[in-house]
């Protein structure tokens, strides 16, 4: 069971859907939900001959703090109607970016949630920065929630994108409280066929999940001419999968940003929530 959940509010339209799912999870697991707004306080611009700080900086900071408190007040009004234990607060990012600062507030969380892109180009870069900071800086799994994706709980159908890697097995084990509720879990291997070396570890993982009383089937797919992320998401859509579990950033983040990669493509394109572990 998850006992501490944290959600980062990004200022994106998808925040509302992510918050709805966070409240559902908190109710399902009798968990406490921490909701974090952030105030990004910029570094003052100075010149070579400056002796004292720019006097206008204090006014700018005060205005930003007031906006943060206004957003916090609106959040509290929204949460007052929910029958879950929650805490909402503002985190100030002074001389540091807000996503990394908020990520360092998640060390005591079982799971972090954040808005996902859902294939929409608007604000996708900023959302990706939030996602990567939470996944790589907090040490906690991250559930990304695209706009208009609100699965019912318990899950009817979940899916694991299996690779025999540290990141994937971390994701699977961190997702056990979520998977334990699912009607069916499909462990999907995108491979070369029946002789794929990943299949042996996949079979062992299926048996492991069954011993946890999680009904699990093994699915062996071929990507064909498609990328791995596209093949996974196409199968998830055709099968009615509600949540996808995947390892995040098996390669370096820079390599994935420059050359593309499964983690980045899943985050940017998925229209269902994706549970990432690292």
Beta strands, then each sheet from edge to edge (+ up, - down):
strand 1: 4-8
strand 2: 32-41
strand 3: 85-94
strand 4: 111-115
strand 5: 142-145
strand 6: 157-161
strand 7: 184-190
strand 8: 216-221
strand 9: 243-247
strand 10: 273-277
sheet 1: 3+ 2+ 1+ 4+ 5+ 10- 9- 6- 7- 8-
end
